Amino acid sequence: MRALGLDLGTKRIGLAVSDGTGSMASPLVVIERSGDVDADRRRIASIAVEEEAETVVLGLPLNMSGTAGPAAAEACAEAGALGVLLAPVPVVLWDERLTTVAADRSMRAASRKRAPERRRSVDMVAAAVMLQSWLDAQV
């Protein structure tokens, strides 16, 4: 099963994709927010079609206590809107706590990229970390 992972941010959206067997996630691309929510959603939908995604996994930013705050409510609303646009492809929510931290640490350890360069790609790596967590839970 091919899945597309989304890490929604206020400035950027990180995307990751699984391999065809649904066992390994890889960073795909970062979309800079355009200021037009509908255009951003259409771009995500286009990528989902291009990547032949059978499921879209959207990161759910829960508080460290596991409770849902305003950001989680926004993610739920976004999942609903994307679900309508992407139907019949299901959009599922998955806990994304600490994925950006894990992605940034991994990128720091793997390279000597400067902070501005890391910031531009950390969102897609975070999407891959989140998507991999979801894939691992499916077996």
Order of alpha helices (4+ residues) and beta strands (2+ residues): beta-beta-beta-alpha-beta-alpha-beta-alpha-alpha
